[in-house]
Amino acid sequence: MRLHLSVLQLATLAILIGGCGRVREDEGVRKMTVYYFPIGAETLTPITSANIQERGRRCEIRSSGDVSKIKKVLHDAAKPGSQKFSDSAVRVKLLEASTEGDRLLAIVENEGEVRFSDGTEGQISRRGLDTIKKVIESQCRQ
């Protein structure tokens, strides 16, 4: 009986820990920092998670509705298909604002491959990628 209880407690803990890293669409973050290089644009040299902050445009999305749209797209990302995250065609780096500072949420590549802060990967649909593109381009105009 004790063994079953311990196994149940361990399983519950694993589920809680595993669920903390992925995006939850209902989190009430009101501000998101974005480093952005136009989705669909081709480059001669790779844009990676390490250099997008220098090569991309930085902006803040302050609309909670727009932040929610982006988080919903990330939440709905499917398990990775045939294409894996390569870190050579990064177009968007998303950071959540928190009391401790900005925290990495996800990195999105040109074709919709996404890597979350916990290292898991997914694939954003074409429609989802278009949603992210529209939100960022409308909020980050200069």
C-alpha positions as CSV (number, residue, x, y, z in Angstrom):
1,M,0.0,0.0,0.0
2,R,2.8,2.4,0.9
3,L,4.6,1.6,-2.4
4,H,1.5,2.5,-4.4
5,L,1.2,5.8,-2.5
6,S,4.8,6.7,-3.1
7,V,4.5,5.9,-6.8
8,L,1.4,8.0,-7.0
9,Q,3.2,10.9,-5.3
10,L,6.2,10.6,-7.6
11,A,3.9,10.6,-10.7
12,T,2.1,13.6,-9.5
13,L,5.4,15.5,-8.9
14,A,6.6,14.5,-12.3
15,I,3.5,15.9,-14.0
16,L,3.7,19.1,-12.0
17,I,7.4,19.6,-12.9
18,G,6.9,18.7,-16.6
19,G,3.9,21.0,-17.0
20,C,5.8,24.0,-15.6
21,G,8.1,24.6,-18.6
22,R,5.5,24.6,-21.4
23,V,3.4,27.6,-22.2
24,R,0.1,28.0,-20.6
25,E,-2.3,30.2,-22.5
26,D,-4.2,31.3,-19.5
27,E,-1.3,32.9,-17.7
28,G,-1.9,36.6,-17.2
29,V,1.3,38.1,-18.4
30,R,0.7,41.7,-19.5
31,K,4.0,42.4,-21.3
32,M,6.2,40.4,-23.6
33,T,9.6,41.4,-25.0
34,V,10.1,40.3,-28.6
35,Y,13.3,40.1,-30.7
36,Y,12.1,39.8,-34.3
37,F,13.5,39.3,-37.8
38,P,10.7,39.2,-40.4
39,I,9.2,35.8,-40.8
40,G,9.7,34.6,-44.3
41,A,12.8,36.6,-44.9
42,E,15.8,34.8,-46.2
43,T,19.3,35.6,-45.0
44,L,22.8,34.8,-46.3
45,T,24.1,34.0,-42.8
46,P,22.2,32.2,-40.0
47,I,20.2,34.0,-37.4
48,T,20.4,32.0,-34.3
49,S,19.0,32.2,-30.7
50,A,22.4,33.7,-29.7
51,N,22.5,36.5,-32.3
52,I,18.9,37.5,-32.9
53,Q,19.1,40.1,-30.2
54,E,21.8,41.9,-32.2
55,R,20.3,41.2,-35.7
56,G,16.6,41.5,-35.0
57,R,14.4,44.3,-33.9
58,R,13.4,44.6,-30.2
59,C,10.0,45.6,-29.2
60,E,7.5,45.2,-26.3
61,I,4.0,43.9,-26.7
62,R,1.9,45.5,-23.9
63,S,-1.6,44.4,-25.0
64,S,-2.7,41.5,-22.8
65,G,-5.0,40.4,-25.7
66,D,-2.1,40.2,-28.1
67,V,0.1,38.4,-25.5
68,S,-2.7,35.9,-25.1
69,K,-3.0,35.4,-28.9
70,I,0.8,34.6,-29.0
71,K,0.6,32.3,-26.0
72,K,-2.4,30.4,-27.5
73,V,-0.5,29.8,-30.7
74,L,2.5,28.5,-28.7
75,H,0.2,26.4,-26.5
76,D,-1.3,24.8,-29.5
77,A,2.0,23.9,-31.1
78,A,2.0,20.3,-32.2
79,K,4.7,17.7,-31.5
80,P,7.6,18.2,-33.9
81,G,7.2,16.6,-37.3
82,S,9.9,15.8,-39.7
83,Q,11.6,19.1,-39.3
84,K,13.5,19.7,-36.1
85,F,14.5,23.0,-34.5
86,S,17.9,23.8,-36.2
87,D,18.7,27.1,-34.5
88,S,19.9,28.5,-37.8
89,A,16.7,30.3,-39.1
90,V,15.4,32.0,-35.9
91,R,12.9,34.7,-36.5
92,V,11.3,35.4,-33.1
93,K,12.6,35.2,-29.6
94,L,9.8,35.7,-27.0
95,L,10.5,36.8,-23.4
96,E,8.0,37.1,-20.6
97,A,8.2,40.0,-18.2
98,S,8.3,39.1,-14.6
99,T,9.3,40.7,-11.3
100,E,12.7,39.0,-11.6
101,G,13.3,40.3,-15.1
102,D,12.6,38.9,-18.6
103,R,12.3,35.1,-18.8
104,L,12.7,33.1,-22.1
105,L,9.4,31.8,-23.2
106,A,10.1,30.4,-26.7
107,I,12.2,30.7,-29.9
108,V,10.5,30.4,-33.2
109,E,12.1,29.6,-36.6
110,N,11.1,30.7,-40.1
111,E,9.0,27.6,-40.9
112,G,7.3,27.4,-37.5
113,E,9.6,25.1,-35.6
114,V,9.6,26.2,-31.9
115,R,11.8,25.5,-28.9
116,F,10.4,26.3,-25.5
117,S,12.4,27.4,-22.5
118,D,12.4,23.9,-21.0
119,G,14.1,22.5,-24.2
120,T,11.0,20.8,-25.6
121,E,10.2,21.4,-29.3
122,G,7.0,21.8,-31.3
123,Q,5.7,22.9,-34.7
124,I,3.5,25.9,-35.1
125,S,0.9,25.7,-37.8
126,R,1.0,28.0,-40.8
127,R,-2.1,29.8,-39.5
128,G,-0.5,30.1,-36.1
129,L,2.7,31.5,-37.6
130,D,0.6,34.1,-39.5
131,T,-1.1,35.1,-36.2
132,I,2.3,35.7,-34.5
133,K,3.5,37.6,-37.6
134,K,0.4,39.8,-37.6
135,V,0.5,40.6,-33.9
136,I,4.2,41.4,-33.9
137,E,4.1,43.5,-37.0
138,S,1.1,45.5,-35.8
139,Q,2.6,46.0,-32.3
140,C,6.2,46.6,-33.4
141,R,5.9,49.1,-36.2
142,Q,8.4,51.9,-36.1
